[in-house]
Amino acid sequence: MANVCPYGRFTHAVVRGIPETFGKAAGEERENGENPAVDLAKAQRQFGVLTGALRQKVGLQLIEIPPDPELPESWRIEDVAVIQGDTALITRPFNQQRRSEAEAVRRVMSELNLTVVEMGAEEGGSGGATLEGSDVLFTGREFFVGISSHTNHRGAEVLADTFRDFAVSTVPVCGGARLKNICSMGGPDTIIISNSDGAKKTLRMMEQLTDHHYEVLSVPEESAANCIYIRGPTKLDYVLHRPADECPDSVSAFQKLQDYSLLPTACSEASKLGASLSSLCLLINRKHTYF
């Protein structure tokens, strides 16, 4: 049996600062051939609001890795590790230029006494595997891995081999660049998902592959589908979500999450680069006695 605590219980958040090179692609131009216009100062302010909410409102211990201008996408820290229980899997991003982002994250994982598993690139091991954390949805019961332009089946196999106590299912990412662009967990057994046709197709496949029942909360705006659910140290339930000025049509949907403390958190600049709220942090539970 897996050593599982109730879903969403976290004690630490690991983040990485926004570098001066924010908005530049790592080593190459973006898929559309250009870098979108972003406001660096605004992105840094939004990052500050997110980290402040995690530390001051939710009550997590915050570990902030300094920004590195040589690694312009390193603030997307979710991509480089998948953490469950006492194990951290260091992933292998699709873009080779991003793989050195893992070095600082690996050090933090070791300092927190997590068991660090490396995907590696050796032939016969995980050669050819690519996996990014933004394609991995952990529900508390199982993993869903989105097969996308960033994550392949071999990467999903490495994750399954690492977390053998949990079922791992692969689904195509329909209508989004990454799985967690179109869905996220809004609490134990609750999936928040965009009501786009592509997201609905992905959800149907998830429902066919699972033995568990999940409540579904649909939001009309795709960017609203990525939230961060945390059961904080004070045992209150928090959901960090996009604010009304960014996702006005989804406000009424979030109000259905009764008994939750809703924390509107802006993410407009990171969103321009294809990222979401969860892209900006890694959440960890270091309590060995779960309550």
GUMI-370853 format. One line per 5 residues: number of its first residue (from 0); their letters; for each residue x, y, z of N, C-alpha, C. Coordinates in nm, 3 decimals. Layout:
// GUMI-370853
NUM) A) X:Y:Z:X:Y:Z:X:Y:Z; ...
END
This chain:
// GUMI-370853
0) MANVC) 0.084:-0.120:0.000:0.000:0.000:0.000:0.088:0.125:0.000; 0.039:0.229:-0.069:0.114:0.354:-0.073:0.099:0.428:0.059; 0.205:0.499:0.097:0.200:0.584:0.215:0.137:0.716:0.172; 0.006:0.728:0.187:-0.067:0.839:0.129:-0.129:0.924:0.238; -0.111:1.054:0.228:-0.182:1.144:0.316:-0.302:1.197:0.239
5) PYGRF) -0.403:1.250:0.309:-0.518:1.306:0.237:-0.473:1.408:0.133; -0.538:1.406:0.017:-0.493:1.486:-0.096:-0.490:1.635:-0.062; -0.384:1.700:-0.103:-0.373:1.844:-0.090:-0.301:1.892:0.034; -0.259:1.800:0.122:-0.187:1.841:0.243:-0.041:1.870:0.208; 0.000:1.995:0.227:0.136:2.035:0.196:0.192:2.121:0.309
10) THAVV) 0.324:2.118:0.322:0.392:2.199:0.422:0.490:2.298:0.360; 0.541:2.267:0.241:0.642:2.348:0.176:0.603:2.380:0.032; 0.647:2.496:-0.014:0.638:2.532:-0.155:0.776:2.575:-0.201; 0.819:2.523:-0.316:0.947:2.560:-0.376:0.918:2.640:-0.502; 0.977:2.757:-0.512:0.956:2.844:-0.628:1.092:2.891:-0.679
15) RGIPE) 1.091:2.948:-0.799:1.215:3.005:-0.854:1.184:3.141:-0.913; 1.266:3.237:-0.880:1.238:3.376:-0.918:1.230:3.400:-1.068; 1.167:3.513:-1.103:1.152:3.554:-1.243:1.280:3.625:-1.287; 1.350:3.573:-1.388:1.477:3.635:-1.430:1.454:3.754:-1.523; 1.558:3.831:-1.542:1.552:3.945:-1.633:1.526:3.901:-1.777
20) TFGKA) 1.555:3.776:-1.807:1.536:3.722:-1.942:1.397:3.660:-1.959; 1.308:3.684:-1.865:1.171:3.633:-1.873:1.110:3.668:-2.009; 1.051:3.568:-2.073:0.988:3.590:-2.204:1.069:3.537:-2.319; 1.197:3.509:-2.295:1.279:3.450:-2.399:1.270:3.298:-2.389; 1.267:3.231:-2.501:1.265:3.085:-2.502:1.405:3.033:-2.473
25) AGEER) 1.412:2.918:-2.409:1.541:2.859:-2.375:1.606:2.796:-2.498; 1.706:2.864:-2.551:1.787:2.805:-2.657:1.728:2.811:-2.795; 1.600:2.848:-2.808:1.540:2.847:-2.940:1.415:2.933:-2.940; 1.364:2.965:-3.057:1.241:3.042:-3.065:1.123:2.954:-3.026; 1.015:3.017:-2.990:0.896:2.942:-2.951:0.830:2.879:-3.074
30) ENGEN) 0.732:2.794:-3.045:0.669:2.717:-3.151:0.606:2.806:-3.258; 0.558:2.924:-3.219:0.496:3.011:-3.319:0.598:3.102:-3.386; 0.727:3.080:-3.354:0.832:3.152:-3.424:0.867:3.286:-3.365; 0.803:3.327:-3.254:0.834:3.456:-3.196:0.810:3.452:-3.046; 0.873:3.545:-2.976:0.852:3.558:-2.834:0.744:3.663:-2.809
35) PAVDL) 0.638:3.629:-2.738:0.531:3.726:-2.714:0.578:3.839:-2.624; 0.515:3.954:-2.637:0.549:4.070:-2.554:0.498:4.047:-2.412; 0.588:4.057:-2.316:0.552:4.040:-2.176:0.605:4.159:-2.097; 0.543:4.183:-1.983:0.581:4.292:-1.893:0.659:4.230:-1.777; 0.791:4.246:-1.777:0.876:4.184:-1.677:0.839:4.229:-1.537
40) AKAQR) 0.825:4.360:-1.518:0.794:4.411:-1.384:0.661:4.357:-1.333; 0.564:4.350:-1.423:0.433:4.296:-1.383:0.443:4.148:-1.348; 0.520:4.074:-1.426:0.539:3.932:-1.397:0.604:3.913:-1.261; 0.701:3.997:-1.228:0.767:3.986:-1.098:0.672:4.023:-0.985; 0.585:4.122:-1.008:0.485:4.157:-0.906:0.388:4.042:-0.885
45) QFGVL) 0.343:3.982:-0.994:0.249:3.870:-0.983:0.313:3.751:-0.912; 0.439:3.728:-0.939:0.512:3.622:-0.870:0.518:3.651:-0.720; 0.541:3.778:-0.686:0.545:3.817:-0.545:0.412:3.796:-0.476; 0.302:3.823:-0.545:0.170:3.801:-0.488:0.145:3.652:-0.465; 0.184:3.570:-0.563:0.168:3.425:-0.548:0.247:3.372:-0.430
50) TGALR) 0.373:3.409:-0.421:0.455:3.358:-0.311:0.406:3.411:-0.177; 0.358:3.535:-0.176:0.303:3.590:-0.053:0.179:3.514:-0.008; 0.095:3.475:-0.102:-0.025:3.400:-0.068:0.012:3.263:-0.013; 0.109:3.197:-0.076:0.150:3.065:-0.029:0.208:3.070:0.111; 0.286:3.173:0.138:0.355:3.182:0.267:0.264:3.242:0.376
55) QKVGL) 0.204:3.356:0.347:0.134:3.430:0.451:-0.011:3.387:0.470; -0.079:3.354:0.362:-0.221:3.318:0.375:-0.239:3.169:0.396; -0.173:3.088:0.314:-0.188:2.943:0.327:-0.103:2.890:0.443; 0.012:2.952:0.468:0.095:2.912:0.579:0.202:2.811:0.547; 0.241:2.802:0.419:0.345:2.707:0.380:0.483:2.767:0.407
60) QLIEI) 0.581:2.680:0.429:0.719:2.723:0.434:0.767:2.741:0.290; 0.815:2.859:0.258:0.851:2.891:0.120:1.002:2.881:0.101; 1.042:2.807:0.000:1.183:2.797:-0.039:1.194:2.860:-0.177; 1.268:2.969:-0.188:1.280:3.040:-0.316:1.421:3.025:-0.372; 1.429:2.962:-0.488:1.556:2.950:-0.559:1.578:3.080:-0.637
65) PPDPE) 1.696:3.141:-0.630:1.719:3.267:-0.701:1.700:3.252:-0.852; 1.658:3.358:-0.917:1.645:3.352:-1.064:1.781:3.339:-1.130; 1.780:3.281:-1.248:1.903:3.263:-1.325:1.878:3.314:-1.466; 1.939:3.428:-1.503:1.914:3.483:-1.637:1.962:3.392:-1.750; 2.052:3.298:-1.718:2.097:3.203:-1.819:1.994:3.094:-1.845
70) LPESW) 1.895:3.086:-1.759:1.788:2.987:-1.772:1.654:3.061:-1.775; 1.617:3.116:-1.891:1.502:3.207:-1.898:1.368:3.144:-1.865; 1.358:3.009:-1.870:1.230:2.944:-1.838:1.234:2.867:-1.705; 1.337:2.891:-1.627:1.352:2.815:-1.503:1.245:2.848:-1.399; 1.175:2.960:-1.415:1.065:2.993:-1.324:0.950:2.893:-1.338
75) RIEDV) 0.947:2.819:-1.449:0.844:2.715:-1.468:0.889:2.589:-1.394; 0.899:2.601:-1.266:0.964:2.498:-1.184:0.885:2.368:-1.179; 0.754:2.374:-1.201:0.672:2.253:-1.198:0.718:2.151:-1.300; 0.777:2.197:-1.410:0.814:2.107:-1.519:0.927:2.012:-1.483; 1.013:2.048:-1.388:1.137:1.973:-1.371:1.134:1.870:-1.259
80) AVIQG) 1.020:1.855:-1.191:1.011:1.752:-1.088:0.866:1.711:-1.067; 0.846:1.583:-1.036:0.716:1.533:-0.992:0.738:1.474:-0.853; 0.663:1.526:-0.757:0.685:1.488:-0.617:0.560:1.425:-0.561; 0.577:1.309:-0.500:0.469:1.242:-0.429:0.528:1.174:-0.307; 0.472:1.204:-0.190:0.524:1.146:-0.068:0.667:1.190:-0.045
85) DTALI) 0.754:1.093:-0.021:0.894:1.121:0.007:0.983:1.107:-0.116; 0.923:1.099:-0.235:1.000:1.077:-0.357:0.985:1.193:-0.454; 1.097:1.237:-0.508:1.097:1.341:-0.612:1.159:1.283:-0.738; 1.083:1.278:-0.844:1.134:1.235:-0.975:1.180:1.359:-1.051; 1.309:1.366:-1.080:1.363:1.475:-1.161:1.333:1.441:-1.307
90) TRPFN) 1.260:1.526:-1.373:1.209:1.496:-1.506:1.311:1.531:-1.615; 1.268:1.512:-1.737:1.354:1.538:-1.853:1.273:1.621:-1.953; 1.280:1.754:-1.942:1.202:1.839:-2.033:1.235:1.812:-2.180; 1.137:1.837:-2.265:1.152:1.813:-2.408:1.265:1.898:-2.466; 1.269:2.025:-2.426:1.373:2.116:-2.476:1.503:2.088:-2.401
95) QQRRS) 1.602:2.041:-2.472:1.729:2.004:-2.409:1.792:2.122:-2.335; 1.768:2.244:-2.383:1.826:2.362:-2.320:1.770:2.384:-2.179; 1.656:2.322:-2.146:1.595:2.342:-2.015:1.642:2.239:-1.912; 1.713:2.138:-1.953:1.741:2.028:-1.861:1.835:2.066:-1.747; 1.916:2.168:-1.767:2.004:2.212:-1.658:1.927:2.287:-1.549
100) EAEAV) 1.801:2.320:-1.572:1.720:2.383:-1.469:1.706:2.293:-1.346; 1.721:2.162:-1.367:1.698:2.066:-1.260:1.805:2.070:-1.152; 1.922:2.124:-1.181:2.033:2.116:-1.086:1.999:2.181:-0.953; 1.947:2.303:-0.956:1.913:2.373:-0.832:1.796:2.306:-0.761; 1.700:2.256:-0.837:1.586:2.188:-0.778:1.630:2.058:-0.711
105) RRVMS) 1.720:1.987:-0.776:1.772:1.861:-0.719:1.837:1.887:-0.583; 1.911:1.996:-0.570:1.976:2.027:-0.443:1.874:2.052:-0.333; 1.767:2.125:-0.366:1.663:2.152:-0.267:1.594:2.024:-0.225; 1.565:1.937:-0.321:1.500:1.810:-0.288:1.587:1.728:-0.192; 1.717:1.728:-0.216:1.808:1.654:-0.129:1.813:1.715:0.010
110) ELNLT) 1.813:1.849:0.016:1.815:1.917:0.146:1.689:1.889:0.227; 1.579:1.861:0.158:1.454:1.828:0.226:1.445:1.678:0.257; 1.554:1.607:0.230:1.563:1.464:0.258:1.461:1.380:0.180; 1.430:1.426:0.060:1.347:1.346:-0.028:1.435:1.244:-0.100; 1.376:1.132:-0.137:1.445:1.036:-0.223:1.439:1.088:-0.365
115) VVEMG) 1.554:1.117:-0.422:1.560:1.177:-0.556:1.584:1.068:-0.660; 1.495:1.060:-0.757:1.507:0.964:-0.867:1.533:1.043:-0.995; 1.634:1.001:-1.069:1.671:1.070:-1.192:1.616:0.995:-1.313; 1.556:1.067:-1.406:1.515:1.002:-1.530:1.637:0.962:-1.611; 1.733:1.054:-1.622:1.855:1.022:-1.696:1.830:1.008:-1.844
120) AEEGG) 1.938:0.990:-1.917:1.928:0.980:-2.063:1.996:0.856:-2.117; 2.034:0.765:-2.027:2.111:0.650:-2.073:2.027:0.555:-2.157; 2.088:0.498:-2.256:2.020:0.399:-2.338:1.990:0.275:-2.253; 1.876:0.216:-2.276:1.836:0.101:-2.197:1.770:0.141:-2.068; 1.783:0.269:-2.031:1.714:0.319:-1.913:1.598:0.402:-1.960
125) SGGAT) 1.610:0.533:-1.945:1.502:0.620:-1.990:1.543:0.696:-2.116; 1.629:0.637:-2.196:1.671:0.701:-2.319:1.552:0.737:-2.408; 1.549:0.861:-2.455:1.440:0.906:-2.541:1.319:0.954:-2.465; 1.317:0.934:-2.333:1.200:0.975:-2.255:1.199:1.126:-2.236; 1.082:1.185:-2.248:1.062:1.324:-2.210:0.940:1.332:-2.121
130) LEGSD) 0.950:1.414:-2.018:0.842:1.429:-1.922:0.852:1.567:-1.861; 0.739:1.638:-1.858:0.733:1.768:-1.791:0.619:1.764:-1.690; 0.643:1.819:-1.573:0.546:1.812:-1.466:0.413:1.875:-1.496; 0.410:1.970:-1.588:0.284:2.034:-1.624:0.196:1.943:-1.709; 0.247:1.826:-1.745:0.166:1.724:-1.811:0.122:1.615:-1.715
135) VLFTG) 0.148:1.633:-1.586:0.118:1.528:-1.487:0.014:1.578:-1.389; -0.099:1.509:-1.385:-0.206:1.541:-1.289:-0.214:1.428:-1.188; -0.183:1.459:-1.061:-0.198:1.361:-0.953:-0.327:1.394:-0.880; -0.414:1.295:-0.866:-0.546:1.319:-0.807:-0.554:1.282:-0.660; -0.446:1.229:-0.606:-0.449:1.175:-0.472:-0.471:1.025:-0.473
140) REFFV) -0.524:0.973:-0.584:-0.551:0.831:-0.601:-0.468:0.768:-0.712; -0.437:0.850:-0.814:-0.371:0.800:-0.934:-0.308:0.915:-1.010; -0.227:0.880:-1.109:-0.166:0.978:-1.197:-0.231:0.971:-1.335; -0.254:1.087:-1.394:-0.284:1.097:-1.536:-0.167:1.174:-1.600; -0.113:1.119:-1.708:-0.003:1.183:-1.778:-0.051:1.221:-1.918
145) GISSH) -0.041:1.348:-1.948:-0.080:1.396:-2.080:0.030:1.372:-2.182; -0.005:1.306:-2.290:0.089:1.287:-2.401:0.076:1.409:-2.492; 0.183:1.485:-2.496:0.179:1.615:-2.564:0.307:1.633:-2.645; 0.328:1.754:-2.692:0.451:1.783:-2.763:0.570:1.789:-2.667; 0.544:1.785:-2.536:0.650:1.796:-2.436:0.675:1.664:-2.361
150) TNHRG) 0.577:1.576:-2.359:0.583:1.453:-2.280:0.546:1.335:-2.369; 0.625:1.227:-2.363:0.596:1.111:-2.446:0.564:0.988:-2.361; 0.529:0.878:-2.427:0.490:0.757:-2.356:0.605:0.701:-2.272; 0.727:0.711:-2.322:0.840:0.660:-2.246:0.856:0.737:-2.115; 0.832:0.866:-2.119:0.838:0.945:-1.997:0.732:0.901:-1.897
155) AEVLA) 0.613:0.870:-1.947:0.506:0.821:-1.860:0.543:0.686:-1.799; 0.613:0.603:-1.875:0.656:0.473:-1.823:0.756:0.489:-1.709; 0.845:0.587:-1.722:0.942:0.611:-1.615:0.869:0.658:-1.489; 0.770:0.745:-1.505:0.692:0.790:-1.389:0.621:0.672:-1.323; 0.562:0.584:-1.404:0.492:0.468:-1.349:0.588:0.376:-1.275
160) DTFRD) 0.709:0.363:-1.325:0.807:0.279:-1.260:0.855:0.340:-1.129; 0.852:0.473:-1.121:0.896:0.543:-1.000:0.791:0.536:-0.889; 0.664:0.556:-0.928:0.555:0.560:-0.830:0.467:0.436:-0.848; 0.521:0.321:-0.812:0.455:0.194:-0.842:0.330:0.169:-0.758; 0.312:0.244:-0.651:0.194:0.224:-0.566:0.068:0.288:-0.626
165) FAVST) 0.084:0.362:-0.734:-0.030:0.432:-0.794:-0.049:0.390:-0.939; -0.175:0.384:-0.981:-0.205:0.363:-1.122:-0.161:0.487:-1.201; -0.108:0.463:-1.320:-0.067:0.571:-1.409:-0.133:0.549:-1.544; -0.213:0.645:-1.587:-0.282:0.636:-1.716:-0.236:0.749:-1.807; -0.223:0.721:-1.935:-0.186:0.825:-2.031:-0.309:0.867:-2.110
170) VPVCG) -0.317:0.997:-2.136:-0.427:1.053:-2.215:-0.369:1.155:-2.312; -0.426:1.167:-2.431:-0.379:1.270:-2.522:-0.424:1.407:-2.472; -0.341:1.507:-2.491:-0.378:1.643:-2.454:-0.452:1.703:-2.572; -0.582:1.715:-2.558:-0.667:1.767:-2.666:-0.704:1.911:-2.636; -0.666:2.001:-2.722:-0.708:2.140:-2.706:-0.620:2.222:-2.614
175) GARLK) -0.502:2.174:-2.580:-0.412:2.251:-2.496:-0.269:2.207:-2.517; -0.175:2.292:-2.478:-0.034:2.258:-2.497:0.011:2.153:-2.396; -0.042:2.160:-2.274:-0.006:2.068:-2.168:-0.132:2.027:-2.092; -0.129:1.912:-2.028:-0.248:1.860:-1.962:-0.301:1.958:-1.858; -0.212:2.017:-1.778:-0.260:2.104:-1.671:-0.293:2.244:-1.719
180) NICSM) -0.283:2.268:-1.850:-0.341:2.390:-1.907:-0.492:2.377:-1.915; -0.543:2.253:-1.921:-0.687:2.235:-1.941:-0.757:2.172:-1.822; -0.682:2.127:-1.720:-0.746:2.070:-1.602:-0.653:2.075:-1.482; -0.711:2.066:-1.365:-0.635:2.063:-1.240:-0.727:2.009:-1.132; -0.673:1.988:-1.013:-0.754:1.941:-0.902:-0.807:2.062:-0.824
185) GGPDT) -0.936:2.059:-0.795:-0.999:2.166:-0.718:-1.034:2.120:-0.578; -0.971:2.012:-0.535:-0.998:1.955:-0.404:-0.994:1.804:-0.415; -1.008:1.735:-0.303:-1.011:1.589:-0.309:-1.126:1.541:-0.398; -1.094:1.463:-0.498:-1.194:1.403:-0.586:-1.270:1.504:-0.672; -1.215:1.624:-0.690:-1.279:1.724:-0.775:-1.181:1.770:-0.883
190) IIISN) -1.220:1.753:-1.008:-1.138:1.797:-1.121:-1.201:1.923:-1.180; -1.120:2.026:-1.191:-1.161:2.148:-1.260:-1.112:2.139:-1.404; -1.202:2.162:-1.498:-1.164:2.143:-1.639:-1.229:2.247:-1.728; -1.159:2.285:-1.831:-1.215:2.375:-1.932:-1.330:2.305:-2.004; -1.429:2.383:-2.043:-1.542:2.321:-2.115:-1.523:2.326:-2.266
195) SDGAK) -1.398:2.342:-2.311:-1.370:2.336:-2.454:-1.390:2.193:-2.503; -1.412:2.177:-2.632:-1.434:2.044:-2.689:-1.314:1.953:-2.667; -1.193:2.009:-2.683:-1.074:1.928:-2.663:-1.060:1.880:-2.520; -1.085:1.969:-2.424:-1.076:1.930:-2.283:-1.180:1.825:-2.248; -1.299:1.839:-2.302:-1.405:1.741:-2.276:-1.365:1.604:-2.330
200) KTLRM) -1.298:1.602:-2.444:-1.253:1.475:-2.501:-1.150:1.410:-2.410; -1.056:1.491:-2.360:-0.956:1.438:-2.267:-1.023:1.386:-2.140; -1.120:1.459:-2.088:-1.191:1.416:-1.967:-1.263:1.284:-1.987; -1.326:1.267:-2.102:-1.396:1.141:-2.129:-1.299:1.023:-2.126; -1.180:1.044:-2.179:-1.081:0.937:-2.177:-1.034:0.909:-2.035
205) MEQLT) -1.017:1.014:-1.955:-0.977:0.996:-1.816:-1.084:0.915:-1.741; -1.209:0.947:-1.766:-1.318:0.877:-1.697:-1.325:0.730:-1.738; -1.289:0.701:-1.862:-1.290:0.562:-1.908:-1.176:0.481:-1.847; -1.068:0.549:-1.811:-0.949:0.480:-1.764:-0.944:0.461:-1.613; -1.028:0.533:-1.540:-1.020:0.529:-1.395:-1.128:0.441:-1.334
210) DHHYE) -1.098:0.389:-1.215:-1.197:0.315:-1.136:-1.261:0.405:-1.031; -1.218:0.530:-1.024:-1.267:0.622:-0.922:-1.367:0.720:-0.980; -1.452:0.773:-0.894:-1.546:0.876:-0.936:-1.495:1.012:-0.893; -1.492:1.105:-0.986:-1.452:1.242:-0.957:-1.566:1.337:-0.988; -1.585:1.433:-0.899:-1.674:1.543:-0.930:-1.603:1.632:-1.033
215) VLSVP) -1.681:1.693:-1.121:-1.623:1.776:-1.226:-1.680:1.917:-1.217; -1.592:2.015:-1.214:-1.631:2.155:-1.218:-1.580:2.214:-1.348; -1.672:2.247:-1.439:-1.634:2.302:-1.569:-1.627:2.454:-1.562; -1.525:2.510:-1.625:-1.510:2.655:-1.632:-1.508:2.696:-1.779; -1.569:2.808:-1.812:-1.581:2.847:-1.954:-1.451:2.897:-2.017
220) EESAA) -1.355:2.941:-1.935:-1.230:2.993:-1.989:-1.117:2.893:-1.961; -1.043:2.857:-2.066:-0.939:2.756:-2.048:-0.837:2.797:-1.945; -0.799:2.925:-1.942:-0.696:2.969:-1.848:-0.741:2.959:-1.703; -0.873:2.947:-1.681:-0.925:2.932:-1.545:-0.918:2.788:-1.496; -0.891:2.694:-1.587:-0.896:2.553:-1.551:-0.778:2.510:-1.465
225) NCIYI) -0.672:2.589:-1.462:-0.557:2.554:-1.379:-0.564:2.630:-1.248; -0.581:2.557:-1.140:-0.586:2.613:-1.006:-0.485:2.540:-0.917; -0.465:2.590:-0.797:-0.382:2.524:-0.698:-0.466:2.500:-0.574; -0.491:2.373:-0.544:-0.565:2.338:-0.422:-0.466:2.296:-0.314; -0.484:2.352:-0.193:-0.395:2.319:-0.081:-0.478:2.308:0.047
230) RGPTK) -0.456:2.200:0.119:-0.506:2.192:0.256:-0.389:2.234:0.343; -0.396:2.356:0.392:-0.282:2.414:0.462:-0.258:2.356:0.600; -0.148:2.397:0.663:-0.114:2.350:0.797:-0.223:2.380:0.900; -0.305:2.482:0.874:-0.414:2.516:0.967:-0.540:2.436:0.938; -0.531:2.341:0.844:-0.641:2.252:0.807:-0.755:2.324:0.735
235) LDYVL) -0.728:2.444:0.683:-0.825:2.513:0.599:-0.799:2.477:0.453; -0.904:2.477:0.372:-0.893:2.445:0.230:-0.880:2.574:0.149; -0.777:2.581:0.069:-0.752:2.699:-0.015:-0.751:2.659:-0.162; -0.804:2.748:-0.245:-0.791:2.732:-0.390:-0.740:2.864:-0.446; -0.620:2.859:-0.503:-0.566:2.974:-0.574:-0.614:2.964:-0.718
240) HRPAD) -0.676:3.071:-0.767:-0.735:3.067:-0.901:-0.719:3.203:-0.968; -0.742:3.206:-1.097:-0.727:3.330:-1.173:-0.834:3.431:-1.131; -0.801:3.559:-1.121:-0.895:3.660:-1.072:-0.999:3.699:-1.176; -1.097:3.774:-1.131:-1.209:3.813:-1.217:-1.164:3.897:-1.336; -1.060:3.979:-1.320:-1.018:4.064:-1.432:-0.946:3.984:-1.541
245) ECPDS) -0.903:3.860:-1.508:-0.841:3.773:-1.607:-0.937:3.669:-1.661; -1.027:3.620:-1.577:-1.123:3.517:-1.617:-1.261:3.553:-1.563; -1.323:3.657:-1.615:-1.450:3.705:-1.559:-1.565:3.605:-1.569; -1.566:3.523:-1.674:-1.679:3.432:-1.694:-1.674:3.310:-1.603; -1.561:3.291:-1.533:-1.546:3.172:-1.449:-1.569:3.200:-1.301
250) VSAFQ) -1.596:3.324:-1.266:-1.613:3.360:-1.125:-1.724:3.279:-1.061; -1.838:3.269:-1.129:-1.953:3.199:-1.070:-1.923:3.051:-1.048; -1.838:2.992:-1.133:-1.804:2.851:-1.117:-1.725:2.829:-0.989; -1.631:2.917:-0.960:-1.551:2.901:-0.840:-1.632:2.921:-0.713; -1.737:3.000:-0.723:-1.820:3.022:-0.606:-1.895:2.896:-0.564
255) KLQDY) -1.897:2.795:-0.651:-1.959:2.667:-0.616:-1.871:2.587:-0.519; -1.746:2.627:-0.506:-1.655:2.557:-0.414:-1.680:2.611:-0.273; -1.785:2.566:-0.214:-1.825:2.614:-0.082:-1.728:2.564:0.025; -1.716:2.640:0.130:-1.629:2.609:0.244:-1.482:2.613:0.207; -1.448:2.671:0.092:-1.309:2.688:0.053:-1.272:2.836:0.067
260) SLLPT) -1.149:2.864:0.103:-1.098:3.000:0.098:-1.043:3.024:-0.042; -1.110:3.108:-0.118:-1.070:3.135:-0.255:-0.970:3.250:-0.258; -0.857:3.229:-0.323:-0.751:3.328:-0.330:-0.725:3.365:-0.476; -0.791:3.469:-0.527:-0.764:3.512:-0.665:-0.617:3.552:-0.680; -0.552:3.494:-0.781:-0.407:3.512:-0.799:-0.378:3.535:-0.946
265) ACSEA) -0.327:3.653:-0.978:-0.304:3.690:-1.118:-0.187:3.612:-1.177; -0.200:3.583:-1.307:-0.097:3.504:-1.376:-0.091:3.543:-1.524; -0.129:3.666:-1.555:-0.145:3.704:-1.696:-0.016:3.698:-1.775; 0.097:3.738:-1.714:0.221:3.743:-1.791:0.277:3.603:-1.816; 0.274:3.518:-1.714:0.319:3.380:-1.735:0.227:3.308:-1.833
270) SKLGA) 0.099:3.342:-1.829:0.003:3.280:-1.918:0.033:3.311:-2.065; 0.086:3.428:-2.091:0.122:3.465:-2.228:0.228:3.370:-2.285; 0.302:3.306:-2.195:0.408:3.215:-2.236:0.365:3.069:-2.228; 0.234:3.048:-2.213:0.181:2.912:-2.211:0.183:2.847:-2.074; 0.216:2.924:-1.969:0.223:2.868:-1.834:0.091:2.891:-1.760
275) SLSSL) 0.081:2.829:-1.643:-0.037:2.841:-1.559:0.008:2.866:-1.415; -0.087:2.885:-1.326:-0.052:2.911:-1.186:0.037:2.801:-1.129; -0.001:2.676:-1.153:0.074:2.566:-1.093:0.214:2.553:-1.151; 0.240:2.616:-1.268:0.373:2.609:-1.329:0.479:2.672:-1.239; 0.435:2.759:-1.149:0.527:2.843:-1.074:0.571:2.786:-0.940
280) CLLIN) 0.525:2.666:-0.905:0.561:2.613:-0.774:0.561:2.461:-0.770; 0.639:2.408:-0.679:0.638:2.266:-0.644:0.589:2.256:-0.500; 0.492:2.171:-0.476:0.434:2.158:-0.341:0.478:2.027:-0.280; 0.513:2.031:-0.152:0.573:1.916:-0.084:0.511:1.903:0.054; 0.492:1.779:0.100:0.450:1.752:0.238:0.563:1.677:0.307
285) RKHTY) 0.623:1.742:0.406:0.735:1.679:0.477:0.695:1.631:0.614; 0.565:1.625:0.645:0.521:1.569:0.773:0.507:1.418:0.758; 0.571:1.346:0.845:0.567:1.201:0.836:0.448:1.141:0.909; 0.389:1.217:1.001:0.270:1.172:1.069:0.153:1.255:1.016; 0.068:1.194:0.936:-0.040:1.267:0.874:-0.160:1.271:0.967
290) F) -0.226:1.387:0.965:-0.336:1.407:1.059:-0.468:1.408:0.986
END
